[in-house]
């Protein structure tokens, strides 16, 4: 009779071991089908597949050794990135915790006791003669017990917990990559903004030079009685205004220099970036097709893995409606004489099973299931929103670069026109044909045109950085697929 009963229990456990309640996870579709091509047209020829964005070091596409060095410093010293790495390590350890429930839990609680019993202790149910005959006693009790418990995962609660833990682990891995992408892009943008300000400082400084010469000219003419004091005052006011602009450019540069210091893990007061005016132009950026963005962006991968986590949480909430069966056993040795502790008569043991079936919970389990489903729906909405945002950011980057490329070409022509205008105004003024106001106007126009040309170049480079960021920086979702934990047989003997 025992063998058929044992076989039935084993068969039941084997059948139930493959039973997992709750919804099976499948990746939800994007809110709209991914378009076949980008709406905006890039201002460059499409790069060949071999020219893809470098994986893990996307900034190398700009071929700037100084930027490469700063990015490497960021990877090794940025504290926000270090915190993201620690969050990933924490998630990995928590996932290992989830695997522990797949194994039996074994514990021991040895004890040694010396006790004295009262001679007047109550003996319920004993006759008065026995009670009056009790004597005090003193004895030692030595116990070496062991206990084993194991939850039979009949309906997949433990497996769902592990599924949720692995999804959370992969979401943390994607989050780490997203933090790295955001920080490296921020550093590159700050770097190119700083280089643009170096070039702008050079432009304003050049303007200060020819404005000083203009002031010398009108002073000489004023002393000769040719120019009026008004012309001298006008040129002096223009020079002072330009010197103020120079100071403001220096201040803006200092702000970016301080920001770069924090990103590379250094104190702003001790860090400096050498002056090097911007001379670069944006490189061709391999765009691929819009559907590639779904696999390239770590923030989308994070949102997708969060969906998987919430789906597993729905399964966990569903298992609360089913029995929880726990197999347990205990045994060991107990004796009043330590020398006889391991004798056969000192042995004790017990085996048992416990089945907990919720009947009335006041609606708790239904409410938890509804909350888990709502959290999953929220994760789906967040995922779809992240997809739409990714398409928007990529389109913004492409259109920005296209527009800035056109604007920069026309602004270059505007600078040349302003230079000719200043030369003509100077000649007409020296020849006595016009007033000095025309010269001042031409100087102001040239300075504004040169600054705008420099600013457009800086915006081009920053837009290129953000376009690479919008495309995922060479990352792809396959990099987190192996980031998961599996139960190991060696865990049976681990604490």
JORAJO-V860442 format. One line per field, one symbol per residue. burial: b if it has 24 or more other ideal C-beta (glycine too) atoms within 12 Angstrom, else e. A space follows every 10 residues. Layout:
burial = ???
This chain:
burial = eeeeeeeeee eeeeebeeeb bbbebebbeb eeeeeeebeb ebbeeeeeee ebbeeebbbb bbebebbeeb bebbbeebeb beebeebbee bbebbbbbbb bbbeeeeeee eeeeeeeeee eeeeeeeeee eeeeeeeeee bbbebbbbeb bbbbbbbbbb bbbbbbbbbb bbbbbbbbbb bbbbbbbbbb bbbbbbbbbb bbbbbbbbeb beebbebbee beeeeebeee bbebbbebbe ebeebbeebe ebbbebbebb bbbbbeeeee eebeeebbeb ebbbbbbbeb bbbbbbbbbb bbbbbbbbbb bbbbbbbbbb ebebbbbbeb ebbbbeeeee beeeeeeeee eeeeeeeeee eeeeeeeebe ebbebbeebb ebbbebbbeb bebbbbbbbb bbebbeebee beeebeebbe bbeebbeebe eeeeebebbb bbbbbbbbbb bbbbbbbbbb bbbbbbbbbb bbbbbbbebb eebbbebeee eeeee
